[in-house]
């Protein structure tokens, strides 16, 4: 019969392996929890200023200028300014509203 020699390092290693396995299970359980998912930008009816600026690839200050000039209609809900998705689509279709230089043709 062969004897299994167990020393304190082996015991420590087994305990550590069990703790790692338990933590791994807890982590996977945590990752699988159903967290509230944000709505993708394509599905939103209104976008926040930051999201709208990112969707148009412009800065927030440029977006604010479009709002002040009346080229972009917004909706105020409380203190928030929300941009309707239809407005973004309108601006994408007519780029000279955002970038006036886009309508000018350069002479060679």
N, CA, C and O atoms as a Tinker XYZ file with bonds, in Angstrom:
   432  protein
     1  N      0.827000   -1.163000    0.000000    73     2
     2  CA     0.000000    0.000000    0.000000    64     1     3
     3  C      0.885000    1.244000    0.000000    63     2     4     5
     4  O      1.876000    1.320000    0.726000    81     3
     5  N      0.506000    2.215000   -0.828000    73     3     6
     6  CA     1.318000    3.431000   -0.856000    64     5     7
     7  C      0.663000    4.489000    0.013000    63     6     8     9
     8  O     -0.558000    4.640000    0.047000    81     7
     9  N      1.479000    5.175000    0.675000    73     7    10
    10  CA     0.977000    6.234000    1.551000    64     9    11
    11  C      1.014000    7.571000    0.828000    63    10    12    13
    12  O      1.945000    7.872000    0.081000    81    11
    13  N     -0.004000    8.350000    1.066000    73    11    14
    14  CA    -0.034000    9.697000    0.490000    64    13    15
    15  C      0.493000   10.644000    1.544000    63    14    16    17
    16  O     -0.038000   10.728000    2.651000    81    15
    17  N      1.520000   11.336000    1.194000    73    15    18
    18  CA     2.120000   12.276000    2.124000    64    17    19
    19  C      1.477000   13.643000    1.919000    63    18    20    21
    20  O      1.559000   14.233000    0.841000    81    19
    21  N      0.845000   14.123000    2.965000    73    19    22
    22  CA     0.202000   15.433000    2.903000    64    21    23
    23  C      0.910000   16.328000    3.896000    63    22    24    25
    24  O      0.937000   16.067000    5.098000    81    23
    25  N      1.466000   17.364000    3.372000    73    23    26
    26  CA     2.086000   18.332000    4.269000    64    25    27
    27  C      1.250000   19.616000    4.276000    63    26    28    29
    28  O      0.248000   19.716000    3.567000    81    27
    29  N      1.657000   20.567000    5.058000    73    27    30
    30  CA     0.834000   21.774000    5.206000    64    29    31
    31  C      0.774000   22.602000    3.919000    63    30    32    33
    32  O     -0.188000   23.340000    3.707000    81    31
    33  N      1.802000   22.488000    3.049000    73    31    34
    34  CA     1.764000   23.217000    1.780000    64    33    35
    35  C      0.687000   22.640000    0.859000    63    34    36    37
    36  O      0.006000   23.377000    0.147000    81    35
    37  N      0.546000   21.334000    0.882000    73    35    38
    38  CA    -0.479000   20.695000    0.060000    64    37    39
    39  C     -1.868000   21.089000    0.554000    63    38    40    41
    40  O     -2.750000   21.374000   -0.255000    81    39
    41  N     -2.069000   21.108000    1.846000    73    39    42
    42  CA    -3.355000   21.499000    2.433000    64    41    43
    43  C     -3.662000   22.953000    2.067000    63    42    44    45
    44  O     -4.786000   23.283000    1.689000    81    43
    45  N     -2.660000   23.807000    2.181000    73    43    46
    46  CA    -2.838000   25.219000    1.852000    64    45    47
    47  C     -3.208000   25.375000    0.373000    63    46    48    49
    48  O     -4.075000   26.179000    0.032000    81    47
    49  N     -2.560000   24.619000   -0.492000    73    47    50
    50  CA    -2.839000   24.676000   -1.923000    64    49    51
    51  C     -4.270000   24.228000   -2.228000    63    50    52    53
    52  O     -4.939000   24.838000   -3.062000    81    51
    53  N     -4.739000   23.192000   -1.578000    73    51    54
    54  CA    -6.106000   22.700000   -1.791000    64    53    55
    55  C     -7.115000   23.745000   -1.314000    63    54    56    57
    56  O     -8.113000   24.007000   -1.986000    81    55
    57  N     -6.849000   24.336000   -0.155000    73    55    58
    58  CA    -7.761000   25.353000    0.359000    64    57    59
    59  C     -7.804000   26.564000   -0.569000    63    58    60    61
    60  O     -8.876000   27.112000   -0.831000    81    59
    61  N     -6.663000   26.974000   -1.056000    73    59    62
    62  CA    -6.595000   28.108000   -1.970000    64    61    63
    63  C     -7.339000   27.807000   -3.276000    63    62    64    65
    64  O     -8.042000   28.667000   -3.807000    81    63
    65  N     -7.185000   26.608000   -3.778000    73    63    66
    66  CA    -7.884000   26.208000   -5.005000    64    65    67
    67  C     -9.391000   26.251000   -4.807000    63    66    68    69
    68  O    -10.121000   26.681000   -5.701000    81    67
    69  N     -9.863000   25.815000   -3.655000    73    67    70
    70  CA   -11.297000   25.844000   -3.366000    64    69    71
    71  C    -11.809000   27.279000   -3.268000    63    70    72    73
    72  O    -12.900000   27.585000   -3.751000    81    71
    73  N    -11.019000   28.165000   -2.641000    73    71    74
    74  CA   -11.425000   29.564000   -2.528000    64    73    75
    75  C    -11.482000   30.228000   -3.905000    63    74    76    77
    76  O    -12.383000   31.016000   -4.191000    81    75
    77  N    -10.510000   29.899000   -4.745000    73    75    78
    78  CA   -10.499000   30.466000   -6.097000    64    77    79
    79  C    -11.708000   29.982000   -6.882000    63    78    80    81
    80  O    -12.337000   30.765000   -7.594000    81    79
    81  N    -12.038000   28.717000   -6.763000    73    79    82
    82  CA   -13.203000   28.166000   -7.459000    64    81    83
    83  C    -14.491000   28.838000   -6.972000    63    82    84    85
    84  O    -15.372000   29.145000   -7.775000    81    83
    85  N    -14.600000   29.066000   -5.659000    73    83    86
    86  CA   -15.794000   29.713000   -5.111000    64    85    87
    87  C    -15.898000   31.153000   -5.605000    63    86    88    89
    88  O    -16.985000   31.608000   -5.963000    81    87
    89  N    -14.779000   31.870000   -5.627000    73    87    90
    90  CA   -14.791000   33.247000   -6.117000    64    89    91
    91  C    -15.121000   33.299000   -7.605000    63    90    92    93
    92  O    -15.816000   34.205000   -8.065000    81    91
    93  N    -14.627000   32.338000   -8.338000    73    91    94
    94  CA   -14.920000   32.272000   -9.769000    64    93    95
    95  C    -16.413000   32.059000  -10.015000    63    94    96    97
    96  O    -16.990000   32.670000  -10.914000    81    95
    97  N    -17.033000   31.195000   -9.221000    73    95    98
    98  CA   -18.478000   30.983000   -9.353000    64    97    99
    99  C    -19.246000   32.253000   -9.006000    63    98   100   101
   100  O    -20.206000   32.609000   -9.688000    81    99
   101  N    -18.817000   32.940000   -7.935000    73    99   102
   102  CA   -19.488000   34.168000   -7.542000    64   101   103
   103  C    -19.370000   35.231000   -8.634000    63   102   104   105
   104  O    -20.326000   35.952000   -8.915000    81   103
   105  N    -18.196000   35.320000   -9.240000    73   103   106
   106  CA   -17.979000   36.292000  -10.301000    64   105   107
   107  C    -18.856000   35.992000  -11.514000    63   106   108   109
   108  O    -19.459000   36.900000  -12.087000    81   107
   109  N    -18.927000   34.731000  -11.903000    73   107   110
   110  CA   -19.768000   34.389000  -13.049000    64   109   111
   111  C    -21.243000   34.626000  -12.735000    63   110   112   113
   112  O    -21.999000   35.038000  -13.615000    81   111
   113  N    -21.667000   34.371000  -11.492000    73   111   114
   114  CA   -23.048000   34.656000  -11.094000    64   113   115
   115  C    -23.322000   36.156000  -11.170000    63   114   116   117
   116  O    -24.381000   36.582000  -11.630000    81   115
   117  N    -22.352000   36.952000  -10.714000    73   115   118
   118  CA   -22.498000   38.400000  -10.737000    64   117   119
   119  C    -22.580000   38.911000  -12.176000    63   118   120   121
   120  O    -23.385000   39.793000  -12.475000    81   119
   121  N    -21.758000   38.364000  -13.059000    73   119   122
   122  CA   -21.761000   38.797000  -14.455000    64   121   123
   123  C    -23.040000   38.392000  -15.167000    63   122   124   125
   124  O    -23.465000   39.073000  -16.100000    81   123
   125  N    -23.654000   37.312000  -14.752000    73   123   126
   126  CA   -24.869000   36.838000  -15.397000    64   125   127
   127  C    -26.133000   37.493000  -14.851000    63   126   128   129
   128  O    -27.226000   37.261000  -15.369000    81   127
   129  N    -25.989000   38.315000  -13.802000    73   127   130
   130  CA   -27.158000   38.983000  -13.242000    64   129   131
   131  C    -27.768000   39.883000  -14.301000    63   130   132   133
   132  O    -27.060000   40.468000  -15.121000    81   131
   133  N    -29.064000   39.984000  -14.276000    73   131   134
   134  CA   -29.716000   40.828000  -15.272000    64   133   135
   135  C    -29.663000   42.274000  -14.801000    63   134   136   137
   136  O    -30.466000   42.709000  -13.976000    81   135
   137  N    -28.716000   42.991000  -15.335000    73   135   138
   138  CA   -28.580000   44.405000  -15.027000    64   137   139
   139  C    -29.466000   45.183000  -15.992000    63   138   140   141
   140  O    -29.688000   44.748000  -17.122000    81   139
   141  N    -29.966000   46.314000  -15.558000    73   139   142
   142  CA   -30.771000   47.103000  -16.489000    64   141   143
   143  C    -29.901000   47.549000  -17.654000    63   142   144   145
   144  O    -28.867000   48.190000  -17.464000    81   143
   145  N    -30.324000   47.206000  -18.840000    73   143   146
   146  CA   -29.533000   47.513000  -20.024000    64   145   147
   147  C    -30.031000   48.819000  -20.613000    63   146   148   149
   148  O    -31.233000   49.077000  -20.658000    81   147
   149  N    -29.092000   49.638000  -21.064000    73   147   150
   150  CA   -29.492000   50.889000  -21.679000    64   149   151
   151  C    -29.992000   50.621000  -23.090000    63   150   152   153
   152  O    -29.582000   49.661000  -23.742000    81   151
   153  N    -30.862000   51.467000  -23.534000    73   151   154
   154  CA   -31.431000   51.320000  -24.862000    64   153   155
   155  C    -30.393000   51.746000  -25.890000    63   154   156   157
   156  O    -29.778000   52.800000  -25.726000    81   155
   157  N    -30.179000   50.968000  -26.941000    73   155   158
   158  CA   -29.247000   51.384000  -27.979000    64   157   159
   159  C    -29.692000   52.697000  -28.611000    63   158   160   161
   160  O    -30.883000   53.007000  -28.637000    81   159
   161  N    -28.731000   53.468000  -29.119000    73   159   162
   162  CA   -29.049000   54.770000  -29.688000    64   161   163
   163  C    -30.043000   54.655000  -30.836000    63   162   164   165
   164  O    -30.849000   55.563000  -31.040000    81   163
   165  N    -30.005000   53.568000  -31.582000    73   163   166
   166  CA   -30.900000   53.409000  -32.719000    64   165   167
   167  C    -32.360000   53.299000  -32.290000    63   166   168   169
   168  O    -33.258000   53.599000  -33.077000    81   167
   169  N    -32.606000   52.878000  -31.068000    73   167   170
   170  CA   -33.969000   52.663000  -30.611000    64   169   171
   171  C    -34.521000   53.842000  -29.817000    63   170   172   173
   172  O    -35.714000   53.865000  -29.512000    81   171
   173  N    -33.697000   54.804000  -29.480000    73   171   174
   174  CA   -34.149000   55.926000  -28.677000    64   173   175
   175  C    -34.889000   56.942000  -29.532000    63   174   176   177
   176  O    -34.512000   57.198000  -30.676000    81   175
   177  N    -35.944000   57.517000  -28.971000    73   175   178
   178  CA   -36.690000   58.558000  -29.658000    64   177   179
   179  C    -36.014000   59.899000  -29.451000    63   178   180   181
   180  O    -35.953000   60.717000  -30.369000    81   179
   181  N    -35.506000   60.129000  -28.243000    73   179   182
   182  CA   -34.811000   61.357000  -27.905000    64   181   183
   183  C    -33.416000   61.021000  -27.407000    63   182   184   185
   184  O    -33.214000   60.008000  -26.738000    81   183
   185  N    -32.461000   61.871000  -27.734000    73   183   186
   186  CA   -31.093000   61.671000  -27.287000    64   185   187
   187  C    -30.649000   62.855000  -26.446000    63   186   188   189
   188  O    -31.080000   63.987000  -26.669000    81   187
   189  N    -29.793000   62.587000  -25.488000    73   187   190
   190  CA   -29.196000   63.652000  -24.692000    64   189   191
   191  C    -28.243000   64.445000  -25.588000    63   190   192   193
   192  O    -27.851000   63.974000  -26.655000    81   191
   193  N    -27.879000   65.635000  -25.154000    73   191   194
   194  CA   -26.993000   66.482000  -25.961000    64   193   195
   195  C    -25.698000   65.776000  -26.317000    63   194   196   197
   196  O    -25.245000   65.830000  -27.460000    81   195
   197  N    -25.110000   65.123000  -25.344000    73   195   198
   198  CA   -23.832000   64.438000  -25.569000    64   197   199
   199  C    -23.975000   63.328000  -26.612000    63   198   200   201
   200  O    -23.122000   63.171000  -27.485000    81   199
   201  N    -25.059000   62.564000  -26.510000    73   199   202
   202  CA   -25.300000   61.479000  -27.466000    64   201   203
   203  C    -25.559000   62.029000  -28.865000    63   202   204   205
   204  O    -25.094000   61.469000  -29.858000    81   203
   205  N    -26.306000   63.133000  -28.934000    73   203   206
   206  CA   -26.607000   63.743000  -30.225000    64   205   207
   207  C    -25.341000   64.276000  -30.883000    63   206   208   209
   208  O    -25.141000   64.112000  -32.086000    81   207
   209  N    -24.491000   64.910000  -30.090000    73   207   210
   210  CA   -23.226000   65.425000  -30.638000    64   209   211
   211  C    -22.364000   64.277000  -31.151000    63   210   212   213
   212  O    -21.748000   64.387000  -32.212000    81   211
   213  N    -22.318000   63.186000  -30.409000    73   211   214
   214  CA   -21.536000   62.028000  -30.845000    64   213   215
   215  C    -22.124000   61.425000  -32.114000    63   214   216   217
   216  O    -21.377000   61.004000  -32.998000    81   215
   217  N    -23.444000   61.378000  -32.219000    73   215   218
   218  CA   -24.091000   60.803000  -33.395000    64   217   219
   219  C    -23.813000   61.641000  -34.644000    63   218   220   221
   220  O    -23.722000   61.098000  -35.745000    81   219
   221  N    -23.678000   62.962000  -34.479000    73   219   222
   222  CA   -23.396000   63.850000  -35.607000    64   221   223
   223  C    -21.893000   64.066000  -35.816000    63   222   224   225
   224  O    -21.478000   64.703000  -36.784000    81   223
   225  N    -21.092000   63.533000  -34.905000    73   223   226
   226  CA   -19.624000   63.715000  -34.949000    64   225   227
   227  C    -19.249000   65.191000  -34.870000    63   226   228   229
   228  O    -18.399000   65.675000  -35.617000    81   227
   229  N    -19.902000   65.893000  -33.949000    73   227   230
   230  CA   -19.578000   67.295000  -33.707000    64   229   231
   231  C    -19.372000   67.485000  -32.211000    63   230   232   233
   232  O    -19.694000   66.606000  -31.412000    81   231
   233  N    -18.833000   68.641000  -31.843000    73   231   234
   234  CA   -18.602000   68.911000  -30.424000    64   233   235
   235  C    -19.895000   69.407000  -29.773000    63   234   236   237
   236  O    -20.857000   69.767000  -30.453000    81   235
   237  N    -19.889000   69.415000  -28.455000    73   235   238
   238  CA   -21.060000   69.921000  -27.723000    64   237   239
   239  C    -21.287000   71.396000  -28.006000    63   238   240   241
   240  O    -22.431000   71.837000  -28.119000    81   239
   241  N    -20.209000   72.162000  -28.122000    73   239   242
   242  CA   -20.374000   73.599000  -28.382000    64   241   243
   243  C    -20.980000   73.833000  -29.766000    63   242   244   245
   244  O    -21.788000   74.746000  -29.938000    81   243
   245  N    -20.602000   73.023000  -30.751000    73   243   246
   246  CA   -21.205000   73.149000  -32.076000    64   245   247
   247  C    -22.680000   72.784000  -32.018000    63   246   248   249
   248  O    -23.508000   73.445000  -32.645000    81   247
   249  N    -23.013000   71.747000  -31.277000    73   247   250
   250  CA   -24.412000   71.360000  -31.106000    64   249   251
   251  C    -25.193000   72.486000  -30.442000    63   250   252   253
   252  O    -26.313000   72.791000  -30.854000    81   251
   253  N    -24.612000   73.105000  -29.418000    73   251   254
   254  CA   -25.276000   74.216000  -28.733000    64   253   255
   255  C    -25.492000   75.397000  -29.683000    63   254   256   257
   256  O    -26.525000   76.064000  -29.619000    81   255
   257  N    -24.521000   75.656000  -30.563000    73   255   258
   258  CA   -24.675000   76.743000  -31.543000    64   257   259
   259  C    -25.821000   76.455000  -32.505000    63   258   260   261
   260  O    -26.578000   77.359000  -32.860000    81   259
   261  N    -25.950000   75.204000  -32.928000    73   259   262
   262  CA   -27.059000   74.828000  -33.807000    64   261   263
   263  C    -28.399000   75.039000  -33.113000    63   262   264   265
   264  O    -29.372000   75.458000  -33.740000    81   263
   265  N    -28.444000   74.746000  -31.817000    73   263   266
   266  CA   -29.681000   74.928000  -31.044000    64   265   267
   267  C    -30.008000   76.416000  -30.924000    63   266   268   269
   268  O    -31.154000   76.821000  -31.123000    81   267
   269  N    -28.993000   77.236000  -30.597000    73   267   270
   270  CA   -29.207000   78.676000  -30.424000    64   269   271
   271  C    -29.634000   79.320000  -31.737000    63   270   272   273
   272  O    -30.499000   80.195000  -31.743000    81   271
   273  N    -29.038000   78.896000  -32.849000    73   271   274
   274  CA   -29.374000   79.465000  -34.161000    64   273   275
   275  C    -30.716000   78.966000  -34.693000    63   274   276   277
   276  O    -31.210000   79.479000  -35.698000    81   275
   277  N    -31.300000   77.988000  -34.041000    73   275   278
   278  CA   -32.593000   77.472000  -34.460000    64   277   279
   279  C    -32.516000   76.438000  -35.573000    63   278   280   281
   280  O    -33.537000   76.088000  -36.165000    81   279
   281  N    -31.326000   75.951000  -35.861000    73   279   282
   282  CA   -31.168000   74.939000  -36.902000    64   281   283
   283  C    -31.443000   73.531000  -36.382000    63   282   284   285
   284  O    -31.582000   72.585000  -37.157000    81   283
   285  N    -31.520000   73.410000  -35.067000    73   283   286
   286  CA   -31.781000   72.114000  -34.449000    64   285   287
   287  C    -32.854000   72.301000  -33.386000    63   286   288   289
   288  O    -32.652000   73.018000  -32.406000    81   287
   289  N    -33.982000   71.657000  -33.585000    73   287   290
   290  CA   -35.070000   71.756000  -32.613000    64   289   291
   291  C    -34.816000   70.755000  -31.486000    63   290   292   293
   292  O    -34.391000   69.625000  -31.726000    81   291
   293  N    -35.084000   71.189000  -30.258000    73   291   294
   294  CA   -34.877000   70.337000  -29.091000    64   293   295
   295  C    -36.138000   70.349000  -28.245000    63   294   296   297
   296  O    -37.048000   71.151000  -28.452000    81   295
   297  N    -36.159000   69.462000  -27.318000    73   295   298
   298  CA   -37.274000   69.369000  -26.384000    64   297   299
   299  C    -36.700000   69.500000  -24.975000    63   298   300   301
   300  O    -35.750000   68.803000  -24.620000    81   299
   301  N    -37.268000   70.378000  -24.189000    73   299   302
   302  CA   -36.806000   70.557000  -22.815000    64   301   303
   303  C    -37.721000   69.776000  -21.890000    63   302   304   305
   304  O    -38.937000   69.967000  -21.871000    81   303
   305  N    -37.096000   68.886000  -21.120000    73   303   306
   306  CA   -37.833000   68.135000  -20.108000    64   305   307
   307  C    -37.112000   68.391000  -18.793000    63   306   308   309
   308  O    -36.019000   67.877000  -18.555000    81   307
   309  N    -37.739000   69.189000  -17.949000    73   307   310
   310  CA   -37.067000   69.610000  -16.725000    64   309   311
   311  C    -35.900000   70.514000  -17.094000    63   310   312   313
   312  O    -36.080000   71.518000  -17.783000    81   311
   313  N    -34.717000   70.163000  -16.642000    73   311   314
   314  CA   -33.521000   70.927000  -16.972000    64   313   315
   315  C    -32.776000   70.350000  -18.170000    63   314   316   317
   316  O    -31.798000   70.931000  -18.642000    81   315
   317  N    -33.242000   69.211000  -18.655000    73   315   318
   318  CA   -32.539000   68.527000  -19.745000    64   317   319
   319  C    -33.023000   68.984000  -21.107000    63   318   320   321
   320  O    -34.211000   69.230000  -21.315000    81   319
   321  N    -32.078000   69.094000  -22.030000    73   319   322
   322  CA   -32.403000   69.343000  -23.427000    64   321   323
   323  C    -32.261000   68.025000  -24.161000    63   322   324   325
   324  O    -31.187000   67.423000  -24.150000    81   323
   325  N    -33.321000   67.571000  -24.796000    73   323   326
   326  CA   -33.279000   66.318000  -25.536000    64   325   327
   327  C    -33.496000   66.603000  -27.013000    63   326   328   329
   328  O    -34.310000   67.445000  -27.392000    81   327
   329  N    -32.747000   65.882000  -27.836000    73   327   330
   330  CA   -32.805000   66.071000  -29.281000    64   329   331
   331  C    -33.588000   64.908000  -29.878000    63   330   332   333
   332  O    -33.242000   63.748000  -29.655000    81   331
   333  N    -34.645000   65.209000  -30.638000    73   331   334
   334  CA   -35.395000   64.128000  -31.278000    64   333   335
   335  C    -34.548000   63.431000  -32.351000    63   334   336   337
   336  O    -33.766000   64.081000  -33.044000    81   335
   337  N    -34.702000   62.144000  -32.479000    73   335   338
   338  CA   -33.958000   61.367000  -33.479000    64   337   339
   339  C    -34.243000   61.883000  -34.890000    63   338   340   341
   340  O    -33.348000   61.908000  -35.734000    81   339
   341  N    -35.486000   62.293000  -35.145000    73   339   342
   342  CA   -35.838000   62.795000  -36.473000    64   341   343
   343  C    -35.029000   64.045000  -36.832000    63   342   344   345
   344  O    -34.689000   64.252000  -37.997000    81   343
   345  N    -34.726000   64.866000  -35.841000    73   343   346
   346  CA   -33.914000   66.056000  -36.094000    64   345   347
   347  C    -32.497000   65.664000  -36.522000    63   346   348   349
   348  O    -31.924000   66.273000  -37.426000    81   347
   349  N    -31.942000   64.649000  -35.871000    73   347   350
   350  CA   -30.598000   64.197000  -36.248000    64   349   351
   351  C    -30.596000   63.650000  -37.666000    63   350   352   353
   352  O    -29.665000   63.903000  -38.430000    81   351
   353  N    -31.630000   62.906000  -38.018000    73   351   354
   354  CA   -31.719000   62.364000  -39.370000    64   353   355
   355  C    -31.856000   63.486000  -40.388000    63   354   356   357
   356  O    -31.293000   63.410000  -41.480000    81   355
   357  N    -32.605000   64.528000  -40.032000    73   355   358
   358  CA   -32.756000   65.677000  -40.929000    64   357   359
   359  C    -31.409000   66.372000  -41.144000    63   358   360   361
   360  O    -31.075000   66.752000  -42.266000    81   359
   361  N    -30.645000   66.534000  -40.074000    73   359   362
   362  CA   -29.338000   67.182000  -40.201000    64   361   363
   363  C    -28.356000   66.319000  -40.975000    63   362   364   365
   364  O    -27.504000   66.846000  -41.689000    81   363
   365  N    -28.460000   65.016000  -40.846000    73   363   366
   366  CA   -27.578000   64.128000  -41.610000    64   365   367
   367  C    -27.878000   64.216000  -43.098000    63   366   368   369
   368  O    -26.972000   64.136000  -43.927000    81   367
   369  N    -29.170000   64.382000  -43.437000    73   367   370
   370  CA   -29.570000   64.452000  -44.842000    64   369   371
   371  C    -29.177000   65.772000  -45.492000    63   370   372   373
   372  O    -28.957000   65.827000  -46.702000    81   371
   373  N    -29.087000   66.837000  -44.696000    73   371   374
   374  CA   -28.750000   68.160000  -45.230000    64   373   375
   375  C    -27.516000   68.674000  -44.485000    63   374   376   377
   376  O    -27.650000   69.461000  -43.548000    81   375
   377  N    -26.312000   68.240000  -44.889000    73   375   378
   378  CA   -25.106000   68.588000  -44.133000    64   377   379
   379  C    -24.786000   70.074000  -44.119000    63   378   380   381
   380  O    -24.088000   70.536000  -43.216000    81   379
   381  N    -25.285000   70.853000  -45.110000    73   379   382
   382  CA   -24.957000   72.282000  -45.114000    64   381   383
   383  C    -25.610000   73.033000  -43.954000    63   382   384   385
   384  O    -25.210000   74.156000  -43.645000    81   383
   385  N    -26.614000   72.425000  -43.305000    73   383   386
   386  CA   -27.182000   73.035000  -42.109000    64   385   387
   387  C    -26.176000   73.031000  -40.961000    63   386   388   389
   388  O    -26.142000   73.958000  -40.151000    81   387
   389  N    -25.360000   71.982000  -40.900000    73   387   390
   390  CA   -24.364000   71.873000  -39.840000    64   389   391
   391  C    -23.063000   72.538000  -40.264000    63   390   392   393
   392  O    -22.457000   73.294000  -39.504000    81   391
   393  N    -22.646000   72.246000  -41.484000    73   391   394
   394  CA   -21.380000   72.754000  -41.995000    64   393   395
   395  C    -21.655000   73.615000  -43.222000    63   394   396   397
   396  O    -21.739000   73.085000  -44.329000    81   395
   397  N    -21.797000   74.942000  -43.054000    73   395   398
   398  CA   -22.142000   75.814000  -44.182000    64   397   399
   399  C    -21.151000   75.710000  -45.338000    63   398   400   401
   400  O    -21.543000   75.908000  -46.488000    81   399
   401  N    -19.896000   75.410000  -45.073000    73   399   402
   402  CA   -18.904000   75.315000  -46.140000    64   401   403
   403  C    -19.154000   74.104000  -47.030000    63   402   404   405
   404  O    -18.590000   74.023000  -48.121000    81   403
   405  N    -19.974000   73.174000  -46.597000    73   403   406
   406  CA   -20.225000   71.954000  -47.367000    64   405   407
   407  C    -21.007000   72.265000  -48.635000    63   406   408   409
   408  O    -20.881000   71.530000  -49.614000    81   407
   409  N    -21.823000   73.343000  -48.657000    73   407   410
   410  CA   -22.613000   73.621000  -49.846000    64   409   411
   411  C    -21.834000   74.411000  -50.887000    63   410   412   413
   412  O    -22.221000   74.445000  -52.055000    81   411
   413  N    -20.731000   75.052000  -50.474000    73   411   414
   414  CA   -19.934000   75.820000  -51.422000    64   413   415
   415  C    -19.038000   74.896000  -52.232000    63   414   416   417
   416  O    -18.398000   73.991000  -51.696000    81   415
   417  N    -19.010000   75.145000  -53.526000    73   415   418
   418  CA   -18.111000   74.369000  -54.372000    64   417   419
   419  C    -16.815000   75.150000  -54.523000    63   418   420   421
   420  O    -16.822000   76.363000  -54.729000    81   419
   421  N    -15.731000   74.449000  -54.421000    73   419   422
   422  CA   -14.427000   75.100000  -54.575000    64   421   423
   423  C    -14.067000   75.167000  -56.052000    63   422   424   425
   424  O    -14.298000   74.233000  -56.819000    81   423
   425  N    -13.496000   76.299000  -56.417000    73   423   426
   426  CA   -13.049000   76.464000  -57.791000    64   425   427
   427  C    -11.613000   75.966000  -57.918000    63   426   428   429
   428  O    -10.779000   76.245000  -57.056000    81   427
   429  N    -11.322000   75.225000  -58.996000    73   427   430
   430  CA    -9.947000   74.714000  -59.150000    64   429   431
   431  C     -8.952000   75.780000  -59.483000    63   430   432
   432  O     -7.766000   75.490000  -59.639000    81   431
